[in-house]
Amino acid sequence: MKVLEQESGGHACEEETSIAFYLGQRVLIDEAEDWKPPKTWTGFDEKYRRKVTVARDFDEITEIGSLGTPTKASYKKGEAMVEAVVKEIAEFIEDLKVSK
């Protein structure tokens, strides 16, 4: 089952924001902005984005502090992801107990 709409993400993206919603964290969704290239990026940066990776400071990648599309986040998406992870971890633990 596909839950996320975003193509890629990172800090404070659709995934992290949805999970935060579900876990009852304070989320300022009305102030959320989707990532866009920083104003300081040049045509060179745009041309080679996702083709060549170089180390950058976080503030060189985002001016707003997030990567991805937090505006697509929802409580329901967070619930689906957390419940799926909890189920898989529980199954792993049960399998681990019987494999000894």
C-alpha positions in Angstrom: 0.0 0.0 0.0 1.5 3.4 -1.0 0.9 6.0 1.6 3.2 8.9 0.6 2.7 11.2 -2.3 6.1 13.0 -2.2 8.8 11.9 -4.6 11.6 12.4 -2.1 12.0 13.8 1.3 14.1 14.4 4.2 13.8 16.5 7.3 10.2 17.7 8.1 8.9 16.1 4.9 5.5 14.5 4.3 6.6 11.3 6.1 8.1 12.9 9.2 5.3 15.5 9.5 2.6 12.8 9.2 4.2 10.7 11.9 4.5 13.7 14.1 0.8 14.4 13.7 -0.1 10.9 14.6 2.2 10.8 17.6 0.7 14.0 19.0 3.7 16.3 18.3 3.2 20.0 17.8 2.9 20.5 14.1 2.5 24.0 12.7 1.0 22.9 9.4 -0.5 26.3 8.6 3.1 27.6 8.4 4.5 24.6 6.4 6.1 25.2 3.1 7.2 22.7 0.5 10.9 22.6 -0.3 12.2 24.7 -3.2 15.7 25.4 -4.3 17.4 28.1 -2.2 17.6 31.5 -3.8 21.4 31.2 -3.8 21.4 28.2 -6.1 22.7 28.8 -9.6 21.9 27.2 -12.9 24.8 24.9 -12.3 23.3 23.7 -9.0 20.0 23.0 -10.7 21.6 21.2 -13.7 23.4 18.7 -11.5 20.9 18.3 -8.7 20.2 14.5 -8.3 23.0 13.7 -10.7 26.1 14.5 -8.6 26.1 14.6 -4.9 28.4 16.8 -2.9 28.5 17.6 0.8 26.7 20.8 1.7 25.8 22.5 4.9 22.0 22.2 5.7 21.4 25.9 5.2 22.8 25.5 1.6 20.1 23.0 0.8 17.1 24.6 2.4 16.1 28.1 3.5 13.0 27.0 5.3 14.5 24.1 7.4 12.6 21.3 5.7 13.2 19.0 2.7 10.2 17.5 0.9 6.5 18.3 1.0 5.2 18.7 4.5 2.0 20.3 3.2 0.9 16.8 2.0 1.1 15.4 5.6 -1.9 14.0 7.4 -2.8 12.2 10.7 -4.2 9.3 8.7 -0.9 8.8 6.8 1.0 8.9 10.0 -1.3 6.4 11.6 -0.9 4.0 8.6 2.9 4.2 8.7 3.3 3.9 12.5 0.9 1.0 12.6 2.7 -0.8 9.8 6.1 -0.4 11.5 4.7 -1.5 14.9 3.2 -4.6 13.2 6.4 -5.5 11.5 8.5 -5.1 14.6 6.0 -7.2 16.6 6.2 -10.0 14.0 10.0 -9.8 14.0 10.1 -10.1 17.8 7.7 -13.1 17.7 9.9 -14.8 15.0 13.0 -14.1 17.0 11.6 -15.7 20.1 10.8 -18.9 18.3 14.0 -19.1 16.3 16.2 -19.7 19.4 
